[in-house]
């Protein structure tokens, strides 16, 4: 479950954000270049072949409690380059509210690379960039905190069919600044 912390602006954070945005742009351009680098017009047969290698998935999260609400939606898609490698992208939208404390909107995206050295094992690398907009309701004053959060997740899991169960670790995790409570997170990944 994500949490939000008011944090001071530092030059290191700004440098990391600029670097991570640059990395995200470069990775996106590389992936789009691989997918669209053809000199000849695409025939309908080639279009059908492309879509045969695309899988869609994502996640939906709902969490309700006494005065607490969390809703998240994260659609994603991957392109299977071959039986071993897949690349993809995801979007993420979230709303968190703790009555009389804070309201937070989170949105962003990620790029992901998946490697299956054998059909049952899957390794993943995911670069995630999230925008966090939080309004705090405090006695005597209200505060807002808006910032970018970058995560670089390395993961491994057991794969059976379209489902992978595993864990991922955010190597950029900072407990005072991260959107997530922990750097280590279990996951269930499903693509159809």
Secondary structure, DSSP 8 states (H G I E B T S, - for coil): -B--------HHHHHHHHHHHHHHHHHHHHHHHHHH--SS---HHHHHHHHHTEEEEEEEEEEEETTEEEEEEEEEEEEESSSSEEEEEEEEEEEEEETTTEEEEEEEEEEEEEEEEETTEEEEEEEEEEEEEEEEEETTEEEEEEEEEEEEEEEEEEEETTEEEEEEEETT--TTT-SBS-SEEEEEEEB-
